[in-house]
Amino acid sequence: MKTAVVYYSMSGNCKFVAEQIAAVLQCDQIRVEPVKTYPDKGAKKFYWGGKSAIMGEKPELKPYEFNGDEYDCVIIGFPVWASNVTPPIRTFIAENDLSGKKIGAYACYMGGGGEKALEKLKKLLGKEQLDAQILLIDPLKNDSQEVRDRIREFCSKLEK
């Protein structure tokens, strides 16, 4: 089974988790990034990111390499913005047919809204359930054996 972990990361949390997953599953990592970057500090970060997420925006992405026909399993990783899926991931989903694939998802957050964001992701994907899901609170800062064990457990659900 060939797997890709597709993620957007602003502060490094989702990149960290993608690297952990790739180490366990020996899978490809595909980082998606918007052409126009979001502010990453202060009130502008929360205003523009939150507004974009709530409005369901789909920003243009920098070129990335993903051929869905090559993968049996796709893992989607994103930070939670205003209880929503981040716009770059929304664009990726709109641009790619993921039907018939095993889907896992992880969401990183510092506040709340992780469960709501995963529910919204399921709706975007047209799925009742994900094959595996995990919520992680600031995993880069809170890196511990417990966090790494939870990531390995998440991976093991996708290997079945």
PyMOL commands that place a pseudoatom at each C-alpha (Angstrom):
pseudoatom trace, name=CA, resn=MET, resi=1, chain=A, elem=C, hetatm=0, pos=[0.000, 0.000, 0.000]
pseudoatom trace, name=CA, resn=LYS, resi=2, chain=A, elem=C, hetatm=0, pos=[1.494, 3.337, -1.061]
pseudoatom trace, name=CA, resn=THR, resi=3, chain=A, elem=C, hetatm=0, pos=[0.737, 6.236, 1.255]
pseudoatom trace, name=CA, resn=ALA, resi=4, chain=A, elem=C, hetatm=0, pos=[1.145, 10.019, 1.093]
pseudoatom trace, name=CA, resn=VAL, resi=5, chain=A, elem=C, hetatm=0, pos=[0.865, 12.468, 3.940]
pseudoatom trace, name=CA, resn=VAL, resi=6, chain=A, elem=C, hetatm=0, pos=[-0.394, 15.779, 2.547]
pseudoatom trace, name=CA, resn=TYR, resi=7, chain=A, elem=C, hetatm=0, pos=[-0.225, 18.717, 4.909]
pseudoatom trace, name=CA, resn=TYR, resi=8, chain=A, elem=C, hetatm=0, pos=[-0.216, 22.466, 5.385]
pseudoatom trace, name=CA, resn=SER, resi=9, chain=A, elem=C, hetatm=0, pos=[1.888, 23.859, 8.212]
pseudoatom trace, name=CA, resn=MET, resi=10, chain=A, elem=C, hetatm=0, pos=[2.282, 27.454, 9.317]
pseudoatom trace, name=CA, resn=SER, resi=11, chain=A, elem=C, hetatm=0, pos=[4.019, 27.142, 12.695]
pseudoatom trace, name=CA, resn=GLY, resi=12, chain=A, elem=C, hetatm=0, pos=[5.772, 23.808, 12.176]
pseudoatom trace, name=CA, resn=ASN, resi=13, chain=A, elem=C, hetatm=0, pos=[3.394, 21.551, 14.127]
pseudoatom trace, name=CA, resn=CYS, resi=14, chain=A, elem=C, hetatm=0, pos=[1.883, 19.811, 11.111]
pseudoatom trace, name=CA, resn=LYS, resi=15, chain=A, elem=C, hetatm=0, pos=[5.302, 19.475, 9.472]
pseudoatom trace, name=CA, resn=PHE, resi=16, chain=A, elem=C, hetatm=0, pos=[6.626, 17.828, 12.643]
pseudoatom trace, name=CA, resn=VAL, resi=17, chain=A, elem=C, hetatm=0, pos=[3.739, 15.342, 12.674]
pseudoatom trace, name=CA, resn=ALA, resi=18, chain=A, elem=C, hetatm=0, pos=[4.127, 14.644, 8.929]
pseudoatom trace, name=CA, resn=GLU, resi=19, chain=A, elem=C, hetatm=0, pos=[7.783, 13.798, 9.539]
pseudoatom trace, name=CA, resn=GLN, resi=20, chain=A, elem=C, hetatm=0, pos=[6.848, 11.453, 12.399]
pseudoatom trace, name=CA, resn=ILE, resi=21, chain=A, elem=C, hetatm=0, pos=[4.234, 9.710, 10.260]
pseudoatom trace, name=CA, resn=ALA, resi=22, chain=A, elem=C, hetatm=0, pos=[6.602, 9.411, 7.298]
pseudoatom trace, name=CA, resn=ALA, resi=23, chain=A, elem=C, hetatm=0, pos=[9.237, 7.838, 9.543]
pseudoatom trace, name=CA, resn=VAL, resi=24, chain=A, elem=C, hetatm=0, pos=[6.764, 5.209, 10.788]
pseudoatom trace, name=CA, resn=LEU, resi=25, chain=A, elem=C, hetatm=0, pos=[5.008, 4.451, 7.488]
pseudoatom trace, name=CA, resn=GLN, resi=26, chain=A, elem=C, hetatm=0, pos=[7.898, 5.131, 5.099]
pseudoatom trace, name=CA, resn=CYS, resi=27, chain=A, elem=C, hetatm=0, pos=[5.547, 7.278, 3.021]
pseudoatom trace, name=CA, resn=ASP, resi=28, chain=A, elem=C, hetatm=0, pos=[5.768, 10.341, 0.819]
pseudoatom trace, name=CA, resn=GLN, resi=29, chain=A, elem=C, hetatm=0, pos=[5.364, 13.816, 2.304]
pseudoatom trace, name=CA, resn=ILE, resi=30, chain=A, elem=C, hetatm=0, pos=[3.630, 16.489, 0.248]
pseudoatom trace, name=CA, resn=ARG, resi=31, chain=A, elem=C, hetatm=0, pos=[3.488, 19.986, 1.684]
pseudoatom trace, name=CA, resn=VAL, resi=32, chain=A, elem=C, hetatm=0, pos=[0.880, 22.304, 0.191]
pseudoatom trace, name=CA, resn=GLU, resi=33, chain=A, elem=C, hetatm=0, pos=[1.396, 26.045, 0.445]
pseudoatom trace, name=CA, resn=PRO, resi=34, chain=A, elem=C, hetatm=0, pos=[-0.678, 28.971, -0.776]
pseudoatom trace, name=CA, resn=VAL, resi=35, chain=A, elem=C, hetatm=0, pos=[0.825, 31.293, -3.372]
pseudoatom trace, name=CA, resn=LYS, resi=36, chain=A, elem=C, hetatm=0, pos=[-0.072, 34.238, -1.129]
pseudoatom trace, name=CA, resn=THR, resi=37, chain=A, elem=C, hetatm=0, pos=[1.099, 33.496, 2.404]
pseudoatom trace, name=CA, resn=TYR, resi=38, chain=A, elem=C, hetatm=0, pos=[-0.989, 34.264, 5.456]
pseudoatom trace, name=CA, resn=PRO, resi=39, chain=A, elem=C, hetatm=0, pos=[0.283, 36.602, 8.178]
pseudoatom trace, name=CA, resn=ASP, resi=40, chain=A, elem=C, hetatm=0, pos=[1.966, 34.456, 10.819]
pseudoatom trace, name=CA, resn=LYS, resi=41, chain=A, elem=C, hetatm=0, pos=[2.102, 36.847, 13.775]
pseudoatom trace, name=CA, resn=GLY, resi=42, chain=A, elem=C, hetatm=0, pos=[-0.162, 38.968, 15.910]
pseudoatom trace, name=CA, resn=ALA, resi=43, chain=A, elem=C, hetatm=0, pos=[-3.806, 39.824, 15.424]
pseudoatom trace, name=CA, resn=LYS, resi=44, chain=A, elem=C, hetatm=0, pos=[-3.520, 39.717, 11.623]
pseudoatom trace, name=CA, resn=LYS, resi=45, chain=A, elem=C, hetatm=0, pos=[-2.673, 36.002, 11.825]
pseudoatom trace, name=CA, resn=PHE, resi=46, chain=A, elem=C, hetatm=0, pos=[-5.926, 35.205, 13.623]
pseudoatom trace, name=CA, resn=TYR, resi=47, chain=A, elem=C, hetatm=0, pos=[-8.057, 37.664, 11.674]
pseudoatom trace, name=CA, resn=TRP, resi=48, chain=A, elem=C, hetatm=0, pos=[-7.007, 36.664, 8.140]
pseudoatom trace, name=CA, resn=GLY, resi=49, chain=A, elem=C, hetatm=0, pos=[-6.595, 32.957, 8.867]
pseudoatom trace, name=CA, resn=GLY, resi=50, chain=A, elem=C, hetatm=0, pos=[-9.886, 32.735, 10.744]
pseudoatom trace, name=CA, resn=LYS, resi=51, chain=A, elem=C, hetatm=0, pos=[-11.780, 34.760, 8.147]
pseudoatom trace, name=CA, resn=SER, resi=52, chain=A, elem=C, hetatm=0, pos=[-10.381, 32.648, 5.310]
pseudoatom trace, name=CA, resn=ALA, resi=53, chain=A, elem=C, hetatm=0, pos=[-11.279, 29.407, 7.091]
pseudoatom trace, name=CA, resn=ILE, resi=54, chain=A, elem=C, hetatm=0, pos=[-14.801, 30.511, 8.057]
pseudoatom trace, name=CA, resn=MET, resi=55, chain=A, elem=C, hetatm=0, pos=[-15.500, 31.780, 4.531]
pseudoatom trace, name=CA, resn=GLY, resi=56, chain=A, elem=C, hetatm=0, pos=[-14.381, 28.453, 3.055]
pseudoatom trace, name=CA, resn=GLU, resi=57, chain=A, elem=C, hetatm=0, pos=[-11.775, 30.086, 0.845]
pseudoatom trace, name=CA, resn=LYS, resi=58, chain=A, elem=C, hetatm=0, pos=[-9.698, 27.997, -1.545]
pseudoatom trace, name=CA, resn=PRO, resi=59, chain=A, elem=C, hetatm=0, pos=[-6.454, 29.868, -2.230]
pseudoatom trace, name=CA, resn=GLU, resi=60, chain=A, elem=C, hetatm=0, pos=[-4.266, 29.152, -5.227]
pseudoatom trace, name=CA, resn=LEU, resi=61, chain=A, elem=C, hetatm=0, pos=[-1.478, 26.769, -4.226]
pseudoatom trace, name=CA, resn=LYS, resi=62, chain=A, elem=C, hetatm=0, pos=[2.178, 26.757, -5.168]
pseudoatom trace, name=CA, resn=PRO, resi=63, chain=A, elem=C, hetatm=0, pos=[2.928, 23.858, -7.516]
pseudoatom trace, name=CA, resn=TYR, resi=64, chain=A, elem=C, hetatm=0, pos=[3.056, 20.489, -5.768]
pseudoatom trace, name=CA, resn=GLU, resi=65, chain=A, elem=C, hetatm=0, pos=[3.445, 16.933, -7.023]
pseudoatom trace, name=CA, resn=PHE, resi=66, chain=A, elem=C, hetatm=0, pos=[0.572, 14.588, -6.271]
pseudoatom trace, name=CA, resn=ASN, resi=67, chain=A, elem=C, hetatm=0, pos=[-0.832, 11.884, -8.533]
pseudoatom trace, name=CA, resn=GLY, resi=68, chain=A, elem=C, hetatm=0, pos=[-3.772, 10.332, -6.743]
pseudoatom trace, name=CA, resn=ASP, resi=69, chain=A, elem=C, hetatm=0, pos=[-3.600, 7.203, -8.891]
pseudoatom trace, name=CA, resn=GLU, resi=70, chain=A, elem=C, hetatm=0, pos=[-0.275, 6.339, -7.224]
pseudoatom trace, name=CA, resn=TYR, resi=71, chain=A, elem=C, hetatm=0, pos=[-1.674, 6.216, -3.686]
pseudoatom trace, name=CA, resn=ASP, resi=72, chain=A, elem=C, hetatm=0, pos=[-3.949, 3.802, -1.864]
pseudoatom trace, name=CA, resn=CYS, resi=73, chain=A, elem=C, hetatm=0, pos=[-3.921, 5.868, 1.336]
pseudoatom trace, name=CA, resn=VAL, resi=74, chain=A, elem=C, hetatm=0, pos=[-3.814, 9.629, 1.843]
pseudoatom trace, name=CA, resn=ILE, resi=75, chain=A, elem=C, hetatm=0, pos=[-3.241, 11.240, 5.220]
pseudoatom trace, name=CA, resn=ILE, resi=76, chain=A, elem=C, hetatm=0, pos=[-4.327, 14.869, 5.510]
pseudoatom trace, name=CA, resn=GLY, resi=77, chain=A, elem=C, hetatm=0, pos=[-2.745, 17.137, 8.119]
pseudoatom trace, name=CA, resn=PHE, resi=78, chain=A, elem=C, hetatm=0, pos=[-3.735, 20.669, 8.998]
pseudoatom trace, name=CA, resn=PRO, resi=79, chain=A, elem=C, hetatm=0, pos=[-3.797, 23.250, 11.778]
pseudoatom trace, name=CA, resn=VAL, resi=80, chain=A, elem=C, hetatm=0, pos=[-7.259, 24.100, 13.089]
pseudoatom trace, name=CA, resn=TRP, resi=81, chain=A, elem=C, hetatm=0, pos=[-8.326, 27.645, 12.266]
pseudoatom trace, name=CA, resn=ALA, resi=82, chain=A, elem=C, hetatm=0, pos=[-11.589, 28.881, 13.804]
pseudoatom trace, name=CA, resn=SER, resi=83, chain=A, elem=C, hetatm=0, pos=[-12.817, 25.268, 14.194]
pseudoatom trace, name=CA, resn=ASN, resi=84, chain=A, elem=C, hetatm=0, pos=[-12.256, 24.724, 10.460]
pseudoatom trace, name=CA, resn=VAL, resi=85, chain=A, elem=C, hetatm=0, pos=[-10.026, 23.011, 7.942]
pseudoatom trace, name=CA, resn=THR, resi=86, chain=A, elem=C, hetatm=0, pos=[-7.325, 25.385, 6.711]
pseudoatom trace, name=CA, resn=PRO, resi=87, chain=A, elem=C, hetatm=0, pos=[-7.929, 26.886, 3.267]
pseudoatom trace, name=CA, resn=PRO, resi=88, chain=A, elem=C, hetatm=0, pos=[-4.855, 25.336, 1.555]
pseudoatom trace, name=CA, resn=ILE, resi=89, chain=A, elem=C, hetatm=0, pos=[-6.122, 21.860, 2.490]
pseudoatom trace, name=CA, resn=ARG, resi=90, chain=A, elem=C, hetatm=0, pos=[-9.590, 22.822, 1.239]
pseudoatom trace, name=CA, resn=THR, resi=91, chain=A, elem=C, hetatm=0, pos=[-7.983, 23.687, -2.118]
pseudoatom trace, name=CA, resn=PHE, resi=92, chain=A, elem=C, hetatm=0, pos=[-6.050, 20.406, -2.211]
pseudoatom trace, name=CA, resn=ILE, resi=93, chain=A, elem=C, hetatm=0, pos=[-9.247, 18.423, -1.625]
pseudoatom trace, name=CA, resn=ALA, resi=94, chain=A, elem=C, hetatm=0, pos=[-11.067, 20.370, -4.348]
pseudoatom trace, name=CA, resn=GLU, resi=95, chain=A, elem=C, hetatm=0, pos=[-8.227, 19.754, -6.827]
pseudoatom trace, name=CA, resn=ASN, resi=96, chain=A, elem=C, hetatm=0, pos=[-7.854, 16.008, -6.232]
pseudoatom trace, name=CA, resn=ASP, resi=97, chain=A, elem=C, hetatm=0, pos=[-10.149, 12.995, -6.415]
pseudoatom trace, name=CA, resn=LEU, resi=98, chain=A, elem=C, hetatm=0, pos=[-9.617, 11.047, -3.190]
pseudoatom trace, name=CA, resn=SER, resi=99, chain=A, elem=C, hetatm=0, pos=[-12.622, 8.754, -3.565]
pseudoatom trace, name=CA, resn=GLY, resi=100, chain=A, elem=C, hetatm=0, pos=[-11.955, 5.080, -2.960]
pseudoatom trace, name=CA, resn=LYS, resi=101, chain=A, elem=C, hetatm=0, pos=[-8.832, 5.779, -0.926]
pseudoatom trace, name=CA, resn=LYS, resi=102, chain=A, elem=C, hetatm=0, pos=[-8.107, 4.986, 2.682]
pseudoatom trace, name=CA, resn=ILE, resi=103, chain=A, elem=C, hetatm=0, pos=[-8.097, 8.394, 4.417]
pseudoatom trace, name=CA, resn=GLY, resi=104, chain=A, elem=C, hetatm=0, pos=[-6.468, 9.383, 7.674]
pseudoatom trace, name=CA, resn=ALA, resi=105, chain=A, elem=C, hetatm=0, pos=[-6.356, 12.873, 9.140]
pseudoatom trace, name=CA, resn=TYR, resi=106, chain=A, elem=C, hetatm=0, pos=[-4.574, 14.738, 11.866]
pseudoatom trace, name=CA, resn=ALA, resi=107, chain=A, elem=C, hetatm=0, pos=[-5.306, 18.194, 13.166]
pseudoatom trace, name=CA, resn=CYS, resi=108, chain=A, elem=C, hetatm=0, pos=[-3.023, 20.322, 15.310]
pseudoatom trace, name=CA, resn=TYR, resi=109, chain=A, elem=C, hetatm=0, pos=[-4.399, 23.081, 17.489]
pseudoatom trace, name=CA, resn=MET, resi=110, chain=A, elem=C, hetatm=0, pos=[-3.732, 25.238, 20.515]
pseudoatom trace, name=CA, resn=GLY, resi=111, chain=A, elem=C, hetatm=0, pos=[-7.210, 26.419, 21.391]
pseudoatom trace, name=CA, resn=GLY, resi=112, chain=A, elem=C, hetatm=0, pos=[-10.227, 24.328, 20.594]
pseudoatom trace, name=CA, resn=GLY, resi=113, chain=A, elem=C, hetatm=0, pos=[-12.382, 23.272, 17.706]
pseudoatom trace, name=CA, resn=GLY, resi=114, chain=A, elem=C, hetatm=0, pos=[-10.431, 20.189, 16.654]
pseudoatom trace, name=CA, resn=GLU, resi=115, chain=A, elem=C, hetatm=0, pos=[-13.437, 17.841, 16.676]
pseudoatom trace, name=CA, resn=LYS, resi=116, chain=A, elem=C, hetatm=0, pos=[-15.519, 20.328, 14.663]
pseudoatom trace, name=CA, resn=ALA, resi=117, chain=A, elem=C, hetatm=0, pos=[-12.706, 20.723, 12.133]
pseudoatom trace, name=CA, resn=LEU, resi=118, chain=A, elem=C, hetatm=0, pos=[-12.471, 16.943, 11.632]
pseudoatom trace, name=CA, resn=GLU, resi=119, chain=A, elem=C, hetatm=0, pos=[-16.256, 16.767, 11.132]
pseudoatom trace, name=CA, resn=LYS, resi=120, chain=A, elem=C, hetatm=0, pos=[-16.007, 19.493, 8.493]
pseudoatom trace, name=CA, resn=LEU, resi=121, chain=A, elem=C, hetatm=0, pos=[-13.164, 17.604, 6.822]
pseudoatom trace, name=CA, resn=LYS, resi=122, chain=A, elem=C, hetatm=0, pos=[-15.363, 14.499, 6.587]
pseudoatom trace, name=CA, resn=LYS, resi=123, chain=A, elem=C, hetatm=0, pos=[-18.063, 16.565, 4.875]
pseudoatom trace, name=CA, resn=LEU, resi=124, chain=A, elem=C, hetatm=0, pos=[-15.543, 18.015, 2.419]
pseudoatom trace, name=CA, resn=LEU, resi=125, chain=A, elem=C, hetatm=0, pos=[-14.391, 14.505, 1.586]
pseudoatom trace, name=CA, resn=GLY, resi=126, chain=A, elem=C, hetatm=0, pos=[-17.938, 13.132, 1.429]
pseudoatom trace, name=CA, resn=LYS, resi=127, chain=A, elem=C, hetatm=0, pos=[-17.119, 10.515, 4.068]
pseudoatom trace, name=CA, resn=GLU, resi=128, chain=A, elem=C, hetatm=0, pos=[-19.078, 9.295, 7.062]
pseudoatom trace, name=CA, resn=GLN, resi=129, chain=A, elem=C, hetatm=0, pos=[-15.907, 8.117, 8.804]
pseudoatom trace, name=CA, resn=LEU, resi=130, chain=A, elem=C, hetatm=0, pos=[-12.159, 8.456, 8.414]
pseudoatom trace, name=CA, resn=ASP, resi=131, chain=A, elem=C, hetatm=0, pos=[-9.994, 5.355, 8.581]
pseudoatom trace, name=CA, resn=ALA, resi=132, chain=A, elem=C, hetatm=0, pos=[-7.950, 7.011, 11.336]
pseudoatom trace, name=CA, resn=GLN, resi=133, chain=A, elem=C, hetatm=0, pos=[-7.898, 10.422, 12.991]
pseudoatom trace, name=CA, resn=ILE, resi=134, chain=A, elem=C, hetatm=0, pos=[-5.934, 12.162, 15.694]
pseudoatom trace, name=CA, resn=LEU, resi=135, chain=A, elem=C, hetatm=0, pos=[-6.017, 15.553, 17.391]
pseudoatom trace, name=CA, resn=LEU, resi=136, chain=A, elem=C, hetatm=0, pos=[-2.760, 16.925, 18.750]
pseudoatom trace, name=CA, resn=ILE, resi=137, chain=A, elem=C, hetatm=0, pos=[-2.350, 19.973, 20.982]
pseudoatom trace, name=CA, resn=ASP, resi=138, chain=A, elem=C, hetatm=0, pos=[0.758, 21.931, 19.961]
pseudoatom trace, name=CA, resn=PRO, resi=139, chain=A, elem=C, hetatm=0, pos=[2.775, 18.724, 19.288]
pseudoatom trace, name=CA, resn=LEU, resi=140, chain=A, elem=C, hetatm=0, pos=[6.038, 20.486, 18.462]
pseudoatom trace, name=CA, resn=LYS, resi=141, chain=A, elem=C, hetatm=0, pos=[6.105, 22.240, 21.840]
pseudoatom trace, name=CA, resn=ASN, resi=142, chain=A, elem=C, hetatm=0, pos=[4.641, 19.242, 23.674]
pseudoatom trace, name=CA, resn=ASP, resi=143, chain=A, elem=C, hetatm=0, pos=[6.831, 16.630, 21.998]
pseudoatom trace, name=CA, resn=SER, resi=144, chain=A, elem=C, hetatm=0, pos=[6.949, 13.615, 24.306]
pseudoatom trace, name=CA, resn=GLN, resi=145, chain=A, elem=C, hetatm=0, pos=[6.957, 9.856, 24.180]
pseudoatom trace, name=CA, resn=GLU, resi=146, chain=A, elem=C, hetatm=0, pos=[3.193, 9.967, 24.712]
pseudoatom trace, name=CA, resn=VAL, resi=147, chain=A, elem=C, hetatm=0, pos=[2.707, 12.144, 21.606]
pseudoatom trace, name=CA, resn=ARG, resi=148, chain=A, elem=C, hetatm=0, pos=[4.962, 9.887, 19.524]
pseudoatom trace, name=CA, resn=ASP, resi=149, chain=A, elem=C, hetatm=0, pos=[3.117, 6.798, 20.795]
pseudoatom trace, name=CA, resn=ARG, resi=150, chain=A, elem=C, hetatm=0, pos=[-0.219, 8.338, 19.821]
pseudoatom trace, name=CA, resn=ILE, resi=151, chain=A, elem=C, hetatm=0, pos=[1.142, 9.058, 16.338]
pseudoatom trace, name=CA, resn=ARG, resi=152, chain=A, elem=C, hetatm=0, pos=[2.361, 5.457, 16.022]
pseudoatom trace, name=CA, resn=GLU, resi=153, chain=A, elem=C, hetatm=0, pos=[-1.062, 4.195, 17.131]
pseudoatom trace, name=CA, resn=PHE, resi=154, chain=A, elem=C, hetatm=0, pos=[-2.683, 6.427, 14.499]
pseudoatom trace, name=CA, resn=CYS, resi=155, chain=A, elem=C, hetatm=0, pos=[-0.330, 4.954, 11.861]
pseudoatom trace, name=CA, resn=SER, resi=156, chain=A, elem=C, hetatm=0, pos=[-1.064, 1.392, 12.913]
pseudoatom trace, name=CA, resn=LYS, resi=157, chain=A, elem=C, hetatm=0, pos=[-4.797, 1.938, 12.210]
pseudoatom trace, name=CA, resn=LEU, resi=158, chain=A, elem=C, hetatm=0, pos=[-3.916, 2.864, 8.621]
pseudoatom trace, name=CA, resn=GLU, resi=159, chain=A, elem=C, hetatm=0, pos=[-1.632, -0.124, 8.142]
pseudoatom trace, name=CA, resn=LYS, resi=160, chain=A, elem=C, hetatm=0, pos=[-4.482, -2.611, 8.771]
for i in range(1, 160): cmd.bond("trace and resi %d" % i, "trace and resi %d" % (i + 1))
show_as sticks, trace
zoom trace
